Amino acid sequence: MEQTVVDGVPVYWAEGPAPMTATLAFGVGTRDESFRTIGVTHLIEHLAMSALPRVHYEHNASVELETTQFFATGKPAQLVEFLDVVCRALADLPLDRVEKEAGVLAAEGSQVTHPTAAALLARRFGTSGYGLAPWAGPGYDRIPAEAVAAHARRYFTKGNAVLTLTGPPPEGLRLALPDGERPARVAQEPLPADGPRWSAENVPCPGLSLTGPSASAPWNIAMLVLQERLTTTARREKGISYDVGGERADVSPETTERLIWLDAREGREAEVAEILWNTAQRLADDGPDQEEVDHELAAFAELIDDPRLVVARLDLRARAELLGGPYYTDEDWLVELKAVTPEQVAAVMAEGLRTALLVVPEGVALDLSDRDGAPVAVGGCARVIGPEPDGRVLRPPLAARVLNGAARRVRLILGTDGVTLRDDDGDLHTIRFADVVGVEVQDGARTVFGRHGCVIPVDPDLFRGAEAAVAALDAAVDPALRYRTSDLVSRDE
């Protein structure tokens, strides 16, 4: 792999199969947004790509959890054109197209990661950073133009970019990006956890999240063996699942969140979830067989001989540069993997299970135990069971309470520093005014989104006297966090 610099941007290149591919990557993704600006990175990507003329060569762009990429495959002169147009557009965004591109994005309906992985990240981190993955936020049409411009100025700069090429830099290559430094980031702290948790979420299938060290060969082997065992049991032996997927979130140079999920035949979600949990626990208890470790080592050795892997290697090099983590060559990884023992795999899996998160589709109930035999508690947002806090208690209208038993159990409590909802299960959901990340405005009502994932409706139609809670909320919360319901969302949703 060769390295050079073009217009202040690091460039890495290696010979790969023709035609040439160019990837301009930036160290910015969903994790760098706020609840109020969810989707701003994707909006900027669309604005930049809208500046391209009609072309015949392959080109696209993507936004992920940590990075944004613009890529094209074609003749060297075509790549020079592509990169020049994209860089100039990022330096001077066509903000007059915001409304149109917001509509295009709403139609696209893409997600930054698999819905099950997104839900796991939200339960781990709340409604900030990586935890924003499953949330729609205010909507693309509710992101202020100044926020779009500010986000571009901060993240889409020479100092936060890396270009990779599957061949030497072509003649005439320019990268006319604005000057700027790579933003300093602090590793995101997860929400407090005192053990493993499971929760029912709006997800299509069960999934598991495990925290562990980055660049860990034992962890890599552990996840590969887990994936193979799940495929063997759930698909080949029981015939109740088809696919096992995985994702990782590099929370810091030292810590990575590893996510794994598997689909389930309708009605068998609980069984699949139990297979996932129990298979992970057995791997922690007994470790893999040496044959399983050797199998994964042999698979990696074969993989690195594939000449088509050059783009993947370049992507890893760019990520290491942008995210501040170490870069391992194929030879480095071979050395690390050859040293892995079954005992090391068992140890990392056991450590990850101490704070593991498991999610299942809504309506699925589980009865799980941890490795010590203790019940695995139900997780979710920051709900508690206990006495109501002090404050003004607001109940649903009398007619609703007469006709609906659930309404008789529900109440909204307006306190001096926040609002609390007692739901029909008796759980308490509290959002302190200081922890509000967004307030959706619908005429005289408000929907409040909290830092730990709770959502509370403050609506006079649902609670008698809620006008006082609306007034208190508006007075206590930064007006910049308020927004009207997106025009891109159907009122029937």
FITORVO-866762 format. One record per residue (C-alpha): residue in one letter; x, y, z. Coordinates in steps of 0.25 Angstrom, whole numbers, plus 5000, padded with zeros to 4 digits. Layout:
# FITORVO-866762
AXYZ ...
END
This chain:
# FITORVO-866762
M500050005000 E500650144996 Q500350275002 T500450414997 V499750555000 V498850634991 D498450774995 G498650745009 V497850615009 P498450475012 V498350385000 Y498550235001 W498650144988 A498950004984 E498749934971 G497449864969 P496649804958 A496149904947 P495449994946 M495950084957 T495150114969 A495350244977 T494750264991 L494750394998 A494450375013 F494150465024 G494150435039 V492750475041 G491450395043 T490150375050 R490950375064 D491350525061 E489950575060 S488950615071 F487550575073 R487150715068 T487950695055 I487750545052 G488050525037 V488850645035 T490050565030 H489250495020 L488550625015 I489950685013 E490350555005 H489150574996 L489350724994 A490850694990 M490350574980 S489250664974 A490350754968 L490850644959 P490450654944 R489950534937 V491050434936 H491150284931 Y492150234941 E491750164954 H491750254966 N490950264979 A491150314994 S490750255008 V490650305022 E491050205033 L491150215048 E492550275048 T492850305034 T492350365021 Q492850325007 F492750374993 F493250264983 A493250244968 T493850144959 G494350174945 K495450234936 P496450324943 A495950454937 Q494550414941 L494950394956 V495650534955 E494350594950 F493550524961 L494450564973 D494650714968 V493050724967 V492850664981 C493950744988 R493450874982 A492050844986 L492450815000 A493250945001 D491951024996 L490750944998 P489550964989 L488651005001 D487551044991 R487350894989 V487050855004 E485550845002 K485650754990 E486750664995 A485950655009 G484750605001 V485650504993 L486250455006 A484850435012 A484550345000 E485850275001 G485550225015 S486950175017 Q487550135031 V488950145036 T489050005041 H488149885043 P486849915051 T487249815062 A488649865063 A488150015064 A487149975075 L488349915083 L489150035081 A488050125086 R487850035099 R489350045101 F489550195099 G488250265100 T487850375090 S489150425087 G490350385078 Y490250235074 G488950225081 L488350315070 A488350205060 P486850165061 W486250295063 A485650375052 G485750515059 P485050635055 G485150605040 Y486050655029 D485150775026 R485250815041 I486850825041 P487150975041 A487951025029 E489051085038 A489150945045 V489450885031 A490450985028 A491150975042 H491250825041 A491850835027 R492850935032 R493250855044 Y493350715038 F493550725023 T494950775022 K496350745018 G496750705032 N495550605033 A495750535020 V496450425014 L496550374999 T496750234995 L497050184981 T497150054974 G498350104966 P499350224966 P498750364967 P498250404953 E498750524946 G498050654950 L497550604963 R497050724972 L496350714985 A495750854987 L495250835001 P495150945012 D496250955022 G495950895035 E496450805046 R496050675050 P495050685062 A495450635075 R494550535081 V494350475094 A493950335095 Q492450325098 E492050265111 P490950155111 L489750175120 P489950105134 A489849955134 D489949865146 G489749735138 P489149675125 R487849725121 W486749685111 S485649765105 A484549755095 E484649865084 N484149905070 V485149815063 P484949705052 C485849595059 P486649565072 G488049625074 L489149625084 S490149735087 L491449715094 T492549815099 G493949785098 P495349835094 S495649875080 A496649815070 S496549685078 A496849555071 P496149465082 W494849555080 N494949535065 I494949385066 A493849385077 M492949455068 L493249375056 V493049245064 L491749295070 Q491249325056 E491549195051 R490949125063 L489649205062 T489549165047 T489749025050 T488749015061 A487649115057 R487649085042 R488248955039 E487748875051 K486448945054 G486049015042 I485549135049 S486549245044 Y487149275030 D488249385032 V489249425043 G489749575042 G490749655049 E491249795051 R492249865060 A492250005066 D493650065069 V493350145081 S494750185083 P496150135079 E496050045091 T494649995092 T493749935081 E492249895082 R492049765075 L490549735070 I490049605065 W488549575060 L487849455053 D486449455047 A485349365051 R484249295046 E482949355050 G482449315063 R483849255067 E484549385071 A484649345086 E485249215082 V486249275073 A486649385084 E486849275094 I487749205084 L488549325083 W488649355098 N488949205101 T489949195090 A490749315095 Q490749265109 R491249125105 L492449195097 A492749275110 D492649145119 D493449055110 G494149135099 P494249075085 D494848955080 Q496248965075 E495748915062 E494749035061 V495849135064 D496749065053 H495549075043 E495449225045 L496949245043 A496949165031 A495749245025 F496449375028 A497749325021 E496949285009 L496249425009 I497449505009 D497949434996 D496749494989 P497149604979 R495749664980 L496049704995 V496849824992 V495649924994 A495349865007 R496849875011 L496850025007 D495550045015 L496149995027 R497350085025 A496450205024 R495650165036 A496950155044 E497350295040 L496050355042 L495650295055 G496950285062 G497050135063 P498250045060 Y498449995046 Y498749845044 T499349785032 D498849645027 E500149595032 D499949665046 W498549595047 L499149455043 V500149465055 E499049515064 L498049405060 K499049295061 A499349325075 V497849315079 T497449205089 P496149145092 E496249195107 Q496449345102 V495249335093 A494449285105 A494949395114 V494649515105 M493249455103 A493049435118 E493449585120 G492449635109 L491349555115 R491449625128 T490749755122 A490149685110 L488849745103 L487849655097 V486649705089 V485449635083 P484249675075 E483049735082 G482149635089 V483249535091 A483449495106 L484749425111 D485149355123 L486749355123 S487849335134 D489249395134 R490449305135 D490249305151 G488849255149 A488249395153 P487049445145 V487349535134 A486649665137 V485749735127 G486349865121 G485849975112 C485750125115 A486050185129 R484750135135 V484650095150 I483550035158 G483250105171 P482550225178 E482150345169 P483050465170 D482450595176 G481750685167 R480450715161 V479750595157 L478950595143 R477950485139 P477250455126 P475850505124 L474750445132 A474150385120 A475450315116 R475550255130 V474150205130 L474250135117 N475750085118 G476350015129 A477750055124 A477450195125 R477050185140 R478550145143 V479250245134 R479550385139 L480550495136 I481250565148 L481850705146 G482950725156 T483850845158 D485050795149 G484350705140 V483150615136 T482850475139 L481850375132 R481350255140 D480950155129 D479850055129 D480849945134 G481150035146 D482550075142 L483050215144 H483750285132 T484350415137 I485050525128 R485750635135 F485650765127 A487150765127 D487150635120 V486150675109 V486750645095 G485550685086 V484150745088 E483150715076 V482050825075 Q480750785071 D479750905073 G479550905088 A480250775090 R481650735092 T482450605091 V483650605100 F484950515096 G485850485108 R487350455108 H487150315113 G486150275102 C484850305109 V483750375101 I482550455108 P481350515102 V480950645109 D479550665102 P478350725108 D477450625100 L478150515108 F478250585121 R477350685128 G478050805131 A479250775123 E479350915118 A480150955131 A481150845127 V481250895113 A481551035119 A482550985129 L483250905118 D483351025108 A483851115119 A484951015124 V485450955111 D486351025101 P485451075090 A486451015080 L486050875084 R484650905079 Y484150875065 R482850855058 T482450715053 S483050685040 D482250715027 L482950585021 V482250495031 S480750455029 R479850495040 D479350355040 E480650295044 
END
